[in-house]
Amino acid sequence: MAEADSGVRAGIGSGVDWAEVARLVTVSRALDALEETMLVPAKKVLYQFSARGHDLAQVLLGLQLKDGDAACGYYRSRPLLLALGVPLADALGSGMGRAGGYSDGRDIGVVFNYPNPGGAHALPMCGGVGAQYTPAAGWAQAIAYKANVLGEGPSDAIAVVLGGDASCATGGFWSALTIATTQSLPLLFFVEDNGYGISVPSSFQTPGGNIAANLASFAGLTILSGDGTDPTEAARLVAQAVAHVRMRKGPALLRLTVPRLEGHSFQDTQTYKSEAIVTAEWARDPLPQLKAFVPQLDWPAIEAAVATVVAAALAEAEARGISLPEQVTDHVFFDGTPARVGGLANAGIAAPVSTDTPRPEGQRINMVTAIRRTLDQELASNPRVLLFGEDIGPKGGVHAVTLGLQEKYGAARVFDTSLNEEGIVGRAVGMALAGLMPVPEIQFRKYAEPATEQINDCGTMRWRTHNRFAAPMVLRVPGGFFKCGDPWHSQTNEVAFVHNPGWKVAVPSNAEDAVGLLRGALRGEDPVLFFEHRAMLDDAWARRPWPGDSFVLPFGVARKTRTGDVITIVTWGAMVPRCEAAAEGIEADVIDLRTLMPWDRAAVLDSVGRTRRCLIVHEDLRTGGFGAEIAAVVADEAFLDLDAPVARVTMPDIPSPHHPTLLEWAVPSVARIRTEIDRLVGF
């Protein structure tokens, strides 16, 4: 074979199928040209990113990947997808927003995903630069865990993450680097250095513009660097890097220099580049070098065959039409049909029999004990459950919720992490995609902010991939006041998670509800934000008997803690006992929502229809708090039932004050709540 001969001549063996490399690079060029000359001008493609210059290196990498592997790319990674076998009609149709494909028209076509049974998965890519790194680290950690603990998966599986040189300045890159090196994970960082982040040269991203040189002394990381346009050198380095990681010698970073032969996107005219720079870049085009490297191949025949299959793919893509608008709300949450990749259902884990009827036993326990006991039970029954976060190991967490669990289950299942919330949640995404049930902890609500991008991307994953991928997890977040307050440890702001599509939000007020909601979340198929109010963790009112080993609460079902016909009081979390105390002597319906996404609209509206008055009490700020949503729904759907305006008692729009006197003035008190109850009842 000509390609084998050329491989031997080049000194890299016969392992590279150069005819297939040639075909795939030609396909990539044909797709780019079709979009740029026809589909973008016709406004059939609205976002287009050329892969010219990056294509040879990506194809060489993609052909090295196999079953058990996963790659997480970015918006210029289509050549990799082609090498993994993605259908050309998907590659074109997704960019055109057509039905089917990567997202059924929901996401831009350059944000790829590819479930690939029998081959390497392309994990869902993100629109945010650098957001791909920590999920790839999570997949790599899942490979190690499944091999070492569960005895599953190919022993030489690897994770690969692709990124441009500019992405090496992001927090996600550095977080993943820390995770991979401190744990010696099978992760390959594949850096395509084209010298620019849109218009900003790489010297602004890392000193000297060479991330490989700057990481030369990074412990636990093997560095490879070279020319991604030279077929001989690129093939040798890709094979060397992949083999290094497969042989469990630790993570590696391969930096290949490549030219970006077009603008950042189609709209980018590259006026910031001089004519000399553009000319020099085109002189490094890998395609002519590839043709010179394997002249024995029948290039005209390859190009003709590619033109035929691309034309057929275009016809197939255009025939797909547009998905039905009324179906665009499907797959925000699990609807009974598992995603093709990710979650416990795909791992063959069936939820045990459960009941929503509590069977109280033993003495009353506090919420800390209830949560710990539930985690303990699920760790024992499901080997795919893993707990991790800052200080959750030997210390047992800053609130002692995980105390003793690492000693019982080992550091592979209950472990501490580096101080990086992006990495905590991002790695959980990769683990969930690999079929584990990660339970990451953020120490305090305020500290979730660095993980905002990963939280958002996780929540939208099922929807934006049209149920091809999902990453269910339980994100435990303590927050709220406790004896005193402050702007850093006492924030609630649950509404921010409610506003992230795809996340369920639990806000238990007591030990029994905490057990039922947490157990349901740990056996579910959706990402869940489990909010643990600091003031209720050891509160006497919140203590309840253990509700039974099978107790599971459904989300979206509120509980009435007090009944009456005079006023409806809607609340949750630490405000529930205060509302109960404030309603003493009043015929009031006190409704503990228990979950905010979904929330029990029917229970609230039914109660307001009887009492004709509604008071909403929450600890969060007044402006934009979740109480505003409840008030709007009541006003929209129960306006004619009301005998008084819908009212709210909340924190003022200030951070949580530190001194207890200031805190008690700001947080809704029993007296403030009672004053508003009396006002509405007397209206």
N, C-alpha and C positions, 0 to 999 in steps of 0.2 A: 504494500500500500504506500502511496506517495506520502501520506501524512506520517506514517510510521518511519519511513526513510528519513524524512526531514527532521523528525524528532531525534532519531539516533544521531544524525549529522550535527544537530545542535547540542548534543551531549546531555539531553534531558530524558533520555529513554523513550520508550514507545507508549507511555501511559496516556499521552494527550491525543485525543482524536481531533486532529487539526482540520479535517473536513467538517466535523460538526462545529468546531470553533468558527470556521469561516462562514458556515451557513448562519449561525446565530448572530454573529456580528453583522452580517449582511441584512438579516431580518431586522435587527435593531435600527440600522441606518435607514432601511426602507420605511419603517414605521415613523421615524422622526421626519423623514422627507415628506411622507404623505400628510402628516399633521401640519407641517409648516407651510407646505405649498397649497394644500387644498382645504383641510378640515378647520384649521384656525381661521384663515381668511373667510371661510363660509360660516364662521361662528358656530360650527358644530362641536368644536373643542374650545373650551374657555380657559383652561389652564394647561400649558404645554411646557415641558422641561426636556430639552434635548439631552441625550446621553452620549453624543459624539465625543470621542476622546476617552470616555470612561468605559466604553463598551468592552474592549478586549479583556481588560483585567477582570471585570465582573463576570464575563462568560467563563473565563478560566477558573474563577472561584466557584461559580455555580455548578460546574461539571464535576467538582470535587466533593459535592455534598450528597448525602444519602439518607436513607430511612433512619429516623431517630434524631437527626440534626434539625436545627431550626436557624433561620436567618432573619434578622430584623434590619431592614434597609431604610432608605429615605427616599425623597421625591425624585432622585435621579437613578433609581435602582432597577429600572425595567429590564436591562440586559440580564441581570441576575435572575429575574422572574422567568425570562425566556429560557435560560439554561435549566431552570427547575421544571420546565414543561408547561407553563401557563398557556392556555389556549389563546391563539392570536385574536380571536373574536372578542375575548375578554380584555386583552391588552388594548385593543382599539375601542371597543364598545364602552368600556368603563370611562375612558377619557371623554367620550361623547355623552356620558350620563344616561346610557341606555339601560333597559331592564336587564336583570341578571348581572353577570360580571362580578366585580369586586364588592359592589355596594348596592346594586339595584338603583343606581342613580342618586344615592344619598350623599356620597362623598366625592371629592375631586378625584379624577382618574389616576393621578400620579401617586396617590396614597394607597399603596397596594396591600393586598393580603392574598394568601393562597393556601387553603387547606390541601395538603398533598399526601394522602395516605399512600404508604409504600415508598415515599420519597421525603425530601426535606420540606418542612413547612416554611412558608414565608409569613412570619408573624405580622399582625396588623401594624402597618407603618403609621406614623403620626405626622401632622403638619408642622409641629413644633420642632425646631432644630435642637438636636441633642436628646430628645425625649425617647429615642430608640435604645439608648444604652442600658439603662437599668433593667427594663424588661428582659433584655437579652441575658444580662447577668443572672436574673431570676431563673430563666430557662436553664442556664448552665448549672446553677445550684440544684435545680430539680433533677437534672441528669445525674449529678453526683449522689443526691439523696436516694433517688429511685434505684440506682445501681448498688449503693452501699447498704441501704436499709431495707428496701422492698425487694431487691433482687430482680429488678425490671430493666428492660431496655438494652439496646446494644452497649457493650462495654466500652466502645470507642466513640460514642456519640459526642457531638460538639455543638456549641452555639456560636454563631457568627453575628457580629454587628457591623454594619457599614455606616460610614459617615465621611463627610468632607472635612477638609482641614479646619474650616471655621467652627465646626461642631466641637472641636477639641478644646474650645474655650468655655464650654457650657458646664454647669454643675452636674448634669447627668453623666457626662463623660468622666469627670473626676470621681464621682461617686461609684460608677461601675468599675473604674480602675481600682479603687480601694477594695471593693467587694471581691473582685476577681483575684487580686494578688494576695490579699490576706487569707483567702480560703483556697488558693490554688485551684481555681475553677477551670473547666475546659471551655474557655471563651477566647475567641479570636477577634481582636479589634482590627478591622479592615479600613484603613484610612486612605481615601482617595484625595490626594493633595493636588488641587488644580490651581492653587495660588491665590484664590479669591473667595471671599464670602460676599456674594453679589458683587459690589464694587470695592469692598474693603480688602486690601492685600493681606496675605497670611501673616505678615510681620506684625500686624495688629492683633492677631489671634494668639500667637505664641512668640517669644523672643527669637529673632532670627528666622522665623517662618518655617521651622523644622521641628515638629513635635517629636519625631523619632530621636533626634539628637538631644533634645531636652529631657527625654525620658530614659536616656542611656543608663542612668544609675538607679532607676526605679526598681526597688527590690521585688523579686518574684515575677518579673516580667521580661520575656524574651523579645528583643527588638529586631525587626528586619526592615530594610528600606531599600528601595531601588526604583527603576524606571518601569512604569506600568504600560508603556507603549512599545517596548521591545519584547517581541514574543518569547525569545529565549529567556531573558531575565525575568519577565513577569511570570512565566510558567514555572520556572525554577523556584522563585520566591513563594508563589502561592502554594505549590506542592510542599515546600519545606515548612511553611507556616502551618498548614493544615495537618501535616504529619506530626509536627511537634505537639500540637494540642491533642490530637487523637491518641498519641502515645502517653498521655497524662504527664507531660513534662511541665505543665503549668500553662497559664495564659500567655498569649503572644500578641504583639502589635505589629502589623505589617503596614508600612506606609509606602504607597506607590505614587510617584508623581505622574500626573496625567494632565493633558490640556483640556480646558473647557472650550470647545471649538465654537460654541454658540453662546448667546447671552445666558444669564442666570435662568431666565424664562424667555418665552417668545417675545414678550414686550420689552425686554432689556436690549438696548441698542449697543451697549458696551462702549459708549463714547468716552468712558473713563480710561480706556486702553489706547495706547498709541498704535499707530499703524505698524510700527516695528514689532511690538509685542504680539499683535494679532498674527502677523506673518510668521513670527517664530513659533507661535502655538500651532499653526497649521502645518508647519514643517515637522512637527512631532506627531501628526495624525497617525494613530496605530494601524489604520486600515491599509495604507500603502506599504507599511512595514510588514504587515501580515501577508500581503500578496507577494512581496519579495521573498519572504521567508518560506512560503510554500508555493513556488511558481508551478509545480507539477499539477496543482489542482485546476480543474476546468472552471475558471472564474466566470466566464460568460454563461455557462450552463447553471452555475450556482445562482447567479443574479437573475436569470430568467425563471428558474424554479421558484425563487423567493418572490419575485414579482407576481407570479401566479397565485401562490398561497396567500399573499398579503391582499391581493384583490378579492379573493374568495372570502377572506376574513372580514374585509370591509363590507362586503355584501351581506354577510351573515350578521354583522353587528348592526347595520342599518335596518335590517329586517326585524330586529328585536323590538323596536318601538320604545315607548316610554312606559315606565311602571305606573300603576294606577295611583293617582294622588291620594285617594281615600285609604290606601294601605301604608302610607308613609308613617303612620303612628304605630305600626306593628314593630315588635321586637325591641321595644325600649327595655322591657323586663322579660324574664323567662315566662313563656306562655304555654309550657307543656312540651314543646319540641326542643330537645337539646341542641345547642350549637354543635357544629361539626368538630370543633376543637375547643377544649377547655371545659372545666367544671367536673363535678363528681360523677354526673350521669355518664359522661364519656369514659370515665375511668372504671365504670362498672360498679359503682358504689350505690347501693339502694338504701334509702333512709329507713331506719327501724320504725316499727309501729309506734305511733304517738297518740296522745290525747290532749285536748284543750281543757279538760276537766282536772283541776288540781286535786291531788290526794295528799293532803298535808300530813307530815310525819315529823316527829321529834320536836325539839325546842325551836324557838324562833332564832333565826340566824340573820346576820347582817348581810348587806349587799356584797361586800368583799368576799365573804365566805361563799355566798350563793354563786357568784361568778366564777370563783376559783374551782368550786366543786363541779360546775357545769363544764368548764374547760378540761378538768381532770377526766371527767366521764367521757367526753368526746375524744380526747387524746387516747384513752384506753380502747375505745371502740372503733376508731378510724385511724389507721396508721398514716393517712395522708394529711392529717391535721398537724400544722407546725405553728408555733408561737415565736415571735421575735420582735425586737425593738430595743431601745436603749435601756439598759439596767434591768431587764426583765429576767435575767438568768439567776446567778447566785443571790443577788440582792432581792429578787422577787418583785421588782417594779417599785417605783417611788410610792405607790399606794398599796403595796404588798399583795396585789391581786394574784400574781403568779408565784408567790412564795412556795418553795418546795417542789415546783413542777419540773425544773431542770434536773434536780437531784433524782426525781422519780423516772423521768423519761429520757434523760440524756441531752447532751448539748447539740445533737443533730436535729432534735425536734423542738427544743426550747432554748433559744440562743440570743445572745446580745449582738447588737449591730453597731457599726460606726455611727457617729453623730451626724446623720444626714437623712432627713425625712424624705427627700426625693428618692434616695436609695431604698429606704424602708418600704415605701409604697410601690415604687417601680419594680423592685425585685419580686414583690408579692404578685404583681401583674404577670410576670413571666412564670412564676410558680403555678399560678392558677391556670394559665394556658396549658401548662404541662400536666394538669389533672390533679394537682394538690389542692388542699384547702388551707391557704395561708391566713394567719390571724396576726397581722401586724399591729403594733401599738404605737401611737403617738403620745408622748408623755402628758402633754397639755394641749387643749384645743388651739391655742395661739400658734403652737409649733407645727401645726399641719400646713401652714401657709407655704413653706418651701415645696411641699408636695402637691400643690394645687394642680399643676399641669398633669401629673400622673393620675390624680383623682379624677379629673375631668375626662382624660383619655380612657381610663378604665370604665367609667360609667357609660360612655357613648359607644363602647366597642361592639356590643351585640347589635345595636341599631345600625351603626355605620358600616358594619360588614354584612348586614342583612342576615344575621343569625349564623354566620359562618364561624365566628370566634366569640368567646365570652370568657371573662376573668372574674368569677365569683370569689369573694373574700369577705372576711369580717374585719373591719378596721375599727379597733377599739380606741376611743378618744375620751379621756377624762377631761372635765372642765367645770366651769362654774365656781362660785364663791365657796370658801370653806373657812369659817371663823373670821377671816379677814379677806380682803380682795387685793387685786393689783391688775395693771393692764396686760400682764404677761401670762399669768397662770389661771385667771378667773374668767376668761371670756367664755361665752356660750356660743352665740352666732350659729346655731344649728341651721338657720334658714339658708346659709350658704350651701350646705350640702343638699338641702331640698331642691335648690335651684340648679343642681348638677344632674342632668337627665341620666337615668339608669341606676341611681343609688337609692336604696331603701334606707330609711333613717329611723332608728329606735331610740326612744328617750325614756327608759323605765324609771319609775319613781320608787320602786320597792323591790325587795329581794325576789318575791315570787314572779313578778313580771320580768325581772332581769333573767331569771332562769328560762322561762318560756320563750322569750324573744331571742335570747342568745342561742339556745339550742336549735330553734328553728332556723336562725341565720346560718349556723354551722352546718346544717344539713341542706341548705338551699342552693340555688343556682344563680343568685344575683349578688352583686357587691352590696354590703350592708355597712352603714356607719352606725356603730353601737356606742351611744353617748352615755358615759358613766359620770353622773353628777357627783362631784367631790363631797358636797355637803350631805349626800344621802348614803355614801358608802358605809358609814358606821352610824347612821342616824337611828335612833330608837324607833321612831314611827315607821321607818322603812323596813324594819325587821319582820320576817315572816317565817313560818315553818317551811321546811323543804317540801316543794309541791309534787315530788315524785320523779322517778328516773325517766318517765316517758312524757312528761309535761312539755308541750310545745304550744306557743301562742301564735295565732295567725297575725300577720301584719294588717293594719288598717281596721282593727276592731278595738274601739275604746271601751273603757270600763267606767261605770257610774260608781263613785265612792260614796255618794249621798244622793237621795232622791227627794224631789219636791216639785211643786207646781207653780212657784212664784217667780223663779229666776233660773236661768241656765248659766253656769259658770264653767268655762272651758279652759283647761290648763294642762300642764305636764311637768315632769321632773320635780325639782325642789319646791315648786310653787303649789303642788297638790296638797300637802299637809297644811300649808298656810291658808289655802282657800277653804279647806274643811273647817279649820278653826274660825275663820272669818264668817263662815255661813252658820255657825252655831246659833240655834234658835230660829233660823229662817228655813222655810220650805224651799230648798234649793236643790236643783240637779247639779251636782259637781261631776264633771266629766273629765277623766284622766285620759288624754288621747293615746298615750303609750307609744304611738308611732306617728311621725309627721309626714313620712312618705312611704306608703299612702296614709292619709288621715281619714278618720271615720266621719265623712260629711253627713251620711244618713243619720247617724246617732245625734249629731249636733242639730241638724235641721228638724228632726223629729221632736227633740226636746224643746227647741225654740218655738215650734208650733204649739206646744202645750203651755209653756211658761210665758211666752210673748215678750221675754226680755233676755238679753244676752250680754254677759260680761266675759271678756277674755283676759287672762292673767298670764304673763310670762316674764322671765328674768331678762331676756334679751332686750336690746334697744327698741325704742318705740318705732322709729322711722324704718320702714322696710322689714320689721320683725314679722315672724310668721303669723302673729295675731292679725296683721293687716290683711293677709290672705283669707283668714277665717271670717273676718268682718266683711270683706267684700262678697264672699259667697253667701253669707247670711243676708246681707243687704240685697243681693241679686235674686235670691231664691226664696226668701222668707219675709220680704219687705211688708207685705200686707198682714202678716201675723204679728208684727211688732207693735208694742204699746209704748216703747221707749227707744231711744237711739242705741245702737250697738256701741258698747264702751270697752275701753282697754285700760288695764293697769300694768305698767311695764317699768323697766329702768328708763331714766332719761337718756338722751343721746350723748352719753359720756362713757369713757372707759371705766372699768370697775375700780372704785377707790380703795386705797389700801387700809386706812385706819378703820377699825370696826364701827366707830360712830358714823363716819362718812358712808361706809358700805351700807349700814342698816338704813340710813336715810335714802339711799339710791335704790336699793332692792325693794320690790313690792313687799310691804309689811302686812301683817294681819290687820292692823288698824287702817291702813290705806285701802286695803281690799274691802273691809267692812264699810268704810265710808262710801265707797262707790256702789256697793250692794244696796245700802240704804237709799242712796240717791236714785237709783234705777227703780227700786221697789216703790218709792214714793212719787215717781214721775207722773 
